[in-house]
């Protein structure tokens, strides 16, 4: 993560397909509290980190049933902190 002047602050996550890891990120958004949201295409996990880059939680997996996601392509947060993701 970079600050407003472009200075490196911290890195988040690890690469992989295990629980809590990220692979092929497809979208990034920040809410009004500064929490970072990342959606990944492979495994369709959704990862949320606070300003210190700590993993808060993640959810979802690939599929078409309730709570599952198929080929997400983007992530958006509106001014009321509602989360939306684009699905192909």
N, C-alpha and C positions, 0 to 999 in steps of 0.2 A: 504494500500500500504506500502511496506517495502522499505527501502533504500538498497544500495549495501551491507551494513554490517548486514542487517537483522533487523534493528531497525524500529519499527512501525512508520509510518509517518501520514497516514490518512486513513479513510474508505470512500468508495463511495457508493452512491445509497441507496435505501431502498427496502425491500422485498415486493412484491405484484404483482398484475396483473393490476394495474391502470396505467395511462399515466405517463411515466418517471420512473416507478418502474421496478425492475428486479426479475425474477423468473426462476430458472433452467438455469443458465449461461452455455453456451456450448463452448465458445471460448473467448480468450483474446489476444490482440495484442497491440503493441505500435509503433507509427510512428516515423519518424525522428525528429519531434518537441517535442516528449515526450507525445503526446496526447494518452490517453488510449481508446481502442475500446473494447466493450463487446457485444457479440451476445448471445441472450437467445433463448431457444427452445420453451418455453411456451409463446405464443403470438407473437413470432418472432420479438421482438423489438430490435433495434440496438442502443446502447447507447454510447455516446462519451463524455469523460471527460478530462479536461486539467490536468496539473501537480498538481493543487490544489484540484482536485477531484470534481470540479464543473461540473454540467451537461451542456454541450454545446448544444446538440440536439439529437434527436432520430428519427427514421423513420421505416416504414415497419409494416406489420401486417401479420398474418397467412393467407395463401391462395396461389392460383396458378396463379393469374392474375398479370399484370405488377405492380411492386412495392410491391408485396407480396412475402412471403417466406414460404416454407413448410419444416418443420423439419430441420432447420439448425444444423449442427454438428461441425462446426469449423469456424475459422476466421484467415486470414493471411494477412500480409501487405508486399509488396515487397520493394526493395531498392529505388524505385521511388514513394513510398507512395500510390501505387494502392492497393485498398482493394479487397480481394477475400473472399468468404465464401463457405464452403463446405455444400452441401445439400444432404441429404440422397436420 
